[in-house]
Amino acid sequence: MDGDHHHLENADLVLQNSCWYTIHASIRGSNLASLPEPIRRASVDMMVSCFAIAVNVGALVVPHPFFFK
């Protein structure tokens, strides 16, 4: 769901095909454990948009671990 050719804006492309899908949540540029609230909030928003598209197409979501320093 992040950057360049891996980013889905909506479910239209996926809905054109009758397949089972698994969507990998963002792995770059986000951190749900971030201490600065704006970064954490943006990361949560990215995850929410990923799950919203997944719900529209009946896909599973693979969340990736985040880190706390």
C-alpha positions as protocol buffer text, in pm:
chain_id: "A"
residue {
  index: 1
  type: MET
  ca { x: 0 y: 0 z: 0 }
}
residue {
  index: 2
  type: ASP
  ca { x: 293 y: 233 z: -1 }
}
residue {
  index: 3
  type: GLY
  ca { x: 475 y: 425 z: -265 }
}
residue {
  index: 4
  type: ASP
  ca { x: 496 y: 410 z: -641 }
}
residue {
  index: 5
  type: HIS
  ca { x: 340 y: 110 z: -817 }
}
residue {
  index: 6
  type: HIS
  ca { x: 240 y: -64 z: -493 }
}
residue {
  index: 7
  type: HIS
  ca { x: -10 y: 198 z: -384 }
}
residue {
  index: 8
  type: LEU
  ca { x: -385 y: 138 z: -422 }
}
residue {
  index: 9
  type: GLU
  ca { x: -606 y: 448 z: -413 }
}
residue {
  index: 10
  type: ASN
  ca { x: -928 y: 244 z: -423 }
}
residue {
  index: 11
  type: ALA
  ca { x: -1061 y: -105 z: -490 }
}
residue {
  index: 12
  type: ASP
  ca { x: -1166 y: -54 z: -856 }
}
residue {
  index: 13
  type: LEU
  ca { x: -870 y: -234 z: -1013 }
}
residue {
  index: 14
  type: VAL
  ca { x: -901 y: -530 z: -778 }
}
residue {
  index: 15
  type: LEU
  ca { x: -1277 y: -561 z: -826 }
}
residue {
  index: 16
  type: GLN
  ca { x: -1230 y: -612 z: -1202 }
}
residue {
  index: 17
  type: ASN
  ca { x: -1099 y: -965 z: -1137 }
}
residue {
  index: 18
  type: SER
  ca { x: -1251 y: -1262 z: -957 }
}
residue {
  index: 19
  type: CYS
  ca { x: -953 y: -1368 z: -746 }
}
residue {
  index: 20
  type: TRP
  ca { x: -872 y: -1410 z: -379 }
}
residue {
  index: 21
  type: TYR
  ca { x: -651 y: -1128 z: -256 }
}
residue {
  index: 22
  type: THR
  ca { x: -410 y: -1066 z: 27 }
}
residue {
  index: 23
  type: ILE
  ca { x: -306 y: -705 z: 79 }
}
residue {
  index: 24
  type: HIS
  ca { x: 21 y: -631 z: 255 }
}
residue {
  index: 25
  type: ALA
  ca { x: -2 y: -328 z: 478 }
}
residue {
  index: 26
  type: SER
  ca { x: 253 y: -53 z: 452 }
}
residue {
  index: 27
  type: ILE
  ca { x: 604 y: -154 z: 553 }
}
residue {
  index: 28
  type: ARG
  ca { x: 791 y: 167 z: 465 }
}
residue {
  index: 29
  type: GLY
  ca { x: 738 y: 520 z: 586 }
}
residue {
  index: 30
  type: SER
  ca { x: 507 y: 439 z: 874 }
}
residue {
  index: 31
  type: ASN
  ca { x: 546 y: 350 z: 1238 }
}
residue {
  index: 32
  type: LEU
  ca { x: 247 y: 286 z: 1465 }
}
residue {
  index: 33
  type: ALA
  ca { x: 479 y: 303 z: 1766 }
}
residue {
  index: 34
  type: SER
  ca { x: 614 y: 648 z: 1685 }
}
residue {
  index: 35
  type: LEU
  ca { x: 631 y: 889 z: 1978 }
}
residue {
  index: 36
  type: PRO
  ca { x: 562 y: 1206 z: 1773 }
}
residue {
  index: 37
  type: GLU
  ca { x: 182 y: 1212 z: 1742 }
}
residue {
  index: 38
  type: PRO
  ca { x: 168 y: 1344 z: 1382 }
}
residue {
  index: 39
  type: ILE
  ca { x: 381 y: 1052 z: 1258 }
}
residue {
  index: 40
  type: ARG
  ca { x: 185 y: 797 z: 1461 }
}
residue {
  index: 41
  type: ARG
  ca { x: -148 y: 942 z: 1341 }
}
residue {
  index: 42
  type: ALA
  ca { x: -36 y: 936 z: 976 }
}
residue {
  index: 43
  type: SER
  ca { x: 71 y: 572 z: 1021 }
}
residue {
  index: 44
  type: VAL
  ca { x: -268 y: 483 z: 1168 }
}
residue {
  index: 45
  type: ASP
  ca { x: -442 y: 659 z: 879 }
}
residue {
  index: 46
  type: MET
  ca { x: -237 y: 458 z: 627 }
}
residue {
  index: 47
  type: MET
  ca { x: -331 y: 134 z: 803 }
}
residue {
  index: 48
  type: VAL
  ca { x: -700 y: 230 z: 814 }
}
residue {
  index: 49
  type: SER
  ca { x: -703 y: 301 z: 439 }
}
residue {
  index: 50
  type: CYS
  ca { x: -540 y: -37 z: 375 }
}
residue {
  index: 51
  type: PHE
  ca { x: -806 y: -217 z: 577 }
}
residue {
  index: 52
  type: ALA
  ca { x: -1084 y: -16 z: 410 }
}
residue {
  index: 53
  type: ILE
  ca { x: -976 y: -133 z: 64 }
}
residue {
  index: 54
  type: ALA
  ca { x: -936 y: -489 z: 193 }
}
residue {
  index: 55
  type: VAL
  ca { x: -1293 y: -488 z: 326 }
}
residue {
  index: 56
  type: ASN
  ca { x: -1424 y: -369 z: -12 }
}
residue {
  index: 57
  type: VAL
  ca { x: -1267 y: -663 z: -194 }
}
residue {
  index: 58
  type: GLY
  ca { x: -1291 y: -929 z: 78 }
}
residue {
  index: 59
  type: ALA
  ca { x: -913 y: -949 z: 110 }
}
residue {
  index: 60
  type: LEU
  ca { x: -698 y: -1056 z: 399 }
}
residue {
  index: 61
  type: VAL
  ca { x: -448 y: -800 z: 533 }
}
residue {
  index: 62
  type: VAL
  ca { x: -92 y: -882 z: 634 }
}
residue {
  index: 63
  type: PRO
  ca { x: 22 y: -620 z: 885 }
}
residue {
  index: 64
  type: HIS
  ca { x: 397 y: -575 z: 918 }
}
residue {
  index: 65
  type: PRO
  ca { x: 570 y: -514 z: 1249 }
}
residue {
  index: 66
  type: PHE
  ca { x: 671 y: -167 z: 1349 }
}
residue {
  index: 67
  type: PHE
  ca { x: 941 y: -70 z: 1591 }
}
residue {
  index: 68
  type: PHE
  ca { x: 990 y: 146 z: 1896 }
}
residue {
  index: 69
  type: LYS
  ca { x: 1328 y: 299 z: 1976 }
}
